[in-house]
Amino acid sequence: MPNLRSLVKRRKAIRNIRKITKTMELIATARFKKALDRATEADAYTRKIAELASDLTKSAGDVSHPLLAVRPEVKKTLVLVLTANRGLCGGYNGGVLRAAMGQIREMRAANAAFDLEVSGKRGAAFFKFQQIPAAAVYTHFEDKPQFDEVDAVAQKLIDLYTTGAVDRVIVAYQKFHSIARQAPVVETLLPLSSVAVETTRKGPAPDPAAGPKGSYDFFPDAAGILNELVPVAFKVRLFKCFLDSAVGEQIARRVAMKAATENAGDLIKEVSRLYNRTRQANITKEISELIAGSEALK
């Protein structure tokens, strides 16, 4: 029969854990709202600048940009994996890491060279355990990634691609579709021409082979405008990946902490029920012993 004192201690410990998980759920809810607002505001800008870059590239004639050039042979790929610095967020980190490992296994099977860069302590620890060395690890991105911080990473990737150190840049992250739907994906960011222009508007998707929506006059010249616009389009695209990751992390943590709080409540009820049954059994046993003792004295 369980000890009453141990049951009291266990119930108290579960109640303390429930307070912690409830607090973490409230914090994740507040952070999620702020991250969602930032991602929603950036979505329209990201989509529009991608459409503008696509239209200007088609209207520029023979003028192109190094970030748009598709290499005939991919000698080396850079893989950027976006994970969280902390756990307790359900399957968020696991989903992203499984997607990244699937891509890495494909490249290893094809004997393709690649460099790995990881954002987040969880991803860095995972790849260290897998004995896959990371060329760079970023641990300063939290639930509020700043554009200036992402800009430094994006400029580094641009320099690697334009100098020919890498021929392709792919990113593994949690893509945000809606509050009810997020999915880990692996997307190609460079060359930029391989990135499909997304749209959330109703109606058929634009035809990639179609020409620009309007005519453009370039001043002073098309090359100068593309040199300014194309890198910005890539940086904004990468920034949107970080924002989506931040939203996905907070959604996963909120769901996980809500489930943990509910499970703790159910466990408290179960322990309380066991405590009451044990206490009642002890009282019944004591009464029986008293009755037996009084009968023996007669």
N, C-alpha and C positions, 0 to 999 in steps of 0.2 A: 504494500500500500504506500502511495507517495507520502512524503513528509510535508506537513502543512507549511512549515517555515520555508522549505525550498520552493514550494508553489507560490508563496507570497513574494519571495525574491524574484522568481522568474516572471511573475506578472508585472512587477514593478519595472524590471528591465525591459520588457516588451513595451510597456507604456512610454518609457523614456525613448526607445527607438522610434515609436510611432510619432512622438513629438518632433524628432529630428527629421523623419521622412516627410511629415506634413509641412514643416518649415521649408525644406528643400523643394517641395512641390510648389509652394507659394512663390519662392524666389525664382524658380524656373519659369513659372507663369508670367511673372513681371518681366523677366529678361526676354522671354519669347515674344511678348508683345512689342518690345522695343526693336528686337532683331527683325521681326516680321515687317514692321513699318519701314525700316531701312531697306530691306530686300525688295519690298513692293515699290518704294520710290525709285530704286535703282533699276528696276526691271524695264520700265518704259524707256529710260535713257539708254540702257544697254541695247535694247532692241532697235531703237531709232538710229543710234550711231552705227550699228552694224548694217542696217539697211542703207544708210547714207554712204558708208564706205564701199558697200557692194555696188551701188549705183554709180558712184564717182569712178570706181575702178573700171566699170564697163564703158563709161563715157570718155575715159582718158586716152583711148586708142592704144598706141604702142607703149605708153608710159606705164610702168608697173612699180612695185615696191618689193624689197627683199623679203619682207614678212609674208607676202602673198605667193612667192615663188615655191612651187612644189618640186622637191628634189627628185630626180629620176631614180636615185638609189638611196635608201635610208641606211646609212652606215651606223649611226648611233641615235638612240632615242633617250630623251630625258623624261622620267616618270616622276610626277609630283603628286604626292598622296596627302590629302587633307583629313586629319583626324583631330580628336579633342585632347586637351591636356589632362582631363579628369575622366573617371569612369562613372558608374552609377547612372548610365543613360541607356540602359537596355542593349539592344543589338546595333546601336549606331556605329560604334567603332568596328565591330565585327563585320558588318555588312560592307563597309568601305574597304577594309583590309582584305576581305575575300575577293572583292572585285579587282583590287590591285594585284593580288597574288595570281589571279587567273590570267591577267595580262602578262605578268612577269613569267609565268610558266610557259605561255605561248612564245614569248621572245626567247626564252632559254631553249625551248624545243627547236626553234628555227636558228639557233646559234647567233642571234642578233645581239649586238652590244647595246648596253643601256646604262644610264646613270640614274640613281635614285635620290630624290630629295623628299623630305618628310616634314610636315607641319603637325605638331602635336606630340606630347610626351608618350601617349598611348601607342601611336604608330611607330615612334622611334624605338620603344621598348620591344614591340612586336618584331620588327625587322632585325633588331639586335639578337633576339632569341632565334630567329630564322637564319642568322649568320649571313645576312644580306647587308653589306656596308652601304651607308648613306653618305652621299657627297656633301649634303647640307641638312641640318635639322633646325627648324624654326619652332620655338616654344613661346614666343611673345604674342601670338595671336589668341585672343580670348573671345568672349561673346560679342565684343564690339570691335571688329577689325577696322582699322583706319586706312584710308586710301593711300596716305603717305607711306605706311608700312608695306602695303601691297605693291606700291609703285616701285620700291627698291627691289623687291623680288622680281617683278615684271621686267624691269630694266635689265636685270642680270640675265633673264631668259632671252630677252631680245638680243643682247650682246652675244650670247652663246650661239644663237641661231644665225645671226647675220655674219659672224666670223666663221661659220661652218663647223664649230665644235660639236654641234648636234644638228641632226637633220629633221627631227620631229620632237614636239613637246606634247605630252599627254598628261591629263590630270584625272585622278580618281577622287571623287567626293560624293557627298549626299546631295542630290539634286532636289530642289524644292518645287513641287508642282502645285500643291494646295495644302491646307492644314491637315487634311486627312490622307494625303499621299505624298510620300517622299521615297526616293529610290536611289541606291548607290549606283553610280555610272562611271564609265571611263570615256572621256572625251578628248579629241585632238584639238589643241589650241593653236599650234603652229605646225604647218603653214596656216595662216589665217583664212585663206581662200577655201580651206576644207571645212570651216565652221559654218554650219547651216544657219541661215537667218531665221530666228525664231519669231513667232507671232502668236499673240493671244487673242487676236481679233477674230470675229466670226467670218465664215466664208472660206473658200478654198485657199490653200497655201500658195504663195507666189512661186512661179516657175523659175528655178535657178538659171535655166538657159535663156530666159527672156531678157530683153534689153532693159535699160534703165527706165524708170517711170516718167522721166522728163529730160529735157535737154539742159546741159550745164555749160556755163562759160567760166573758164578757169583764169584767175588773175592772182598773181602775176603769171603762174604757169601751173600745169597739172602736177608736175613732179614735186614742186614745193608744197602744194596742198596735200598730196598723198603722204609726203614725208612727215607732215604734222598730224594728219588724221589717223592713219593706219596704226601707228604705235599707241595712240590714245584708245582706239577701238580695242586693241588687244589688252591694254591695261584695265579698261573698264570691264572687259569680259572676265578677266582673272579675278577682279575685285568682286564681281557678281558670284563667282564660284565660292569665294570665302564667305560672302554674306549668306548664300544658301546653306553652307556648312554650319554656320552659326545658328541659323533658324532650325535646321534639322537636329542639332545637338540639344537645343532647349526643348523642342517638342518631345524628343525621345526621353530626356530626363524627367520632364513633367509626367509623361505617361508611366514611366518606371516608378517614380516616387508615389504617384497616386495608387498604383497597384500595390506597392509595398505598404502604404498606409492602410489600405483596405484589408490586406492580408494580416497585418498586425492587429487590427480590430477583431478579425475573426479568431485569431489565436488567443487574444485576451479573453474572449467569450468562452473559448474551449477550456482555457486554464481555470477561469473562474468557476465554470461548471464542475470541473474535476475537483477544485478546492472545496466547493460546497458539498459534493458527494463524499469526499474524504472526511470532512468535518462532521457531517451527519453520521457517517459510519462510526467515527470515534465516539460521538455522543451516545449512539445506540449501544456500542460495546461497553461503555462505562456504566450506563443504566443497567444493562444485563448483569454486569459484575456486582453492582450494588444490590440488585434483587437477589442474586445467588448468595451473596454474603449474608443478607438479612434472613434468608431462609435457612441458612446453615446455623444461625444463632438460636433459632427456635427450638 
